[in-house]
Amino acid sequence: MKIIEYETREEMYLDIPKGGVGAEIGACKGLNSINLFHVTKPSEMFLVDIWEDKDPKGNKWHKAYDPALWFGDHRNLINDFFSDEIEKGLVTTVRDFGANFLHSLQNNFLDWIYIDANHQYDAVSMEIDMAISKVKNGGYILGHDYTSETVLWGNSVIRAVNERIQSGDISMVGISIEQFPSFMCKVVKNS
């Protein structure tokens, strides 16, 4: 199977079937959430983030290039963006870690998920592992930062995704060719 090269992740979203149930882990300020929602036109979408500037031990998260970009309580901003959709029951915001959110779902509940939260290997690997059982067979696991970023997270995202591809649980559909690429994999469950 040939891997599709997408110009942008938004172009990639055009290949997600419309009307499904989706989730974004690591919704942050909601800018990607807006694109996902309007392109995929989900019947239901969950926006998940811890929306905190400290880790569970009370330490400040690594601020990297732009401290305001990733950390802080942006849930009200997202609630404002999606106020109509939240009122209609199309969008739900969830303040929690991705693994906790995934644990709360029934198996085969989601049609797609986009992962863009903690980029450390253990976290990404756990979220992908859990997502495989929560996403329907033939559904999609997508994510951001499928690249080596030596300053911040090394090859953690690439390694976690590639290991699951090698296990045969997911297959690569496409990669965006942006500075910080996104990946799109199809769930392949052996029944």
Secondary structure, 3 states (H helix, E strand, C coil): CCCEEECCHHHHHCCCCCCCEEEEECCCCCHHHHHHHHHHCCCEEEEEECCCCECCCCCECCCCCCHHHHCCCCHHHHHHHCHHHHHCCCEEEEECCHHHHHHHCCCCCEEEEEECCCCCHHHHHHHHHHHHHHEEEEEEEEEECCCCECCCCECHHHHHHHHHHHHCCEEEEEEECCCCCEEEEEECCCC
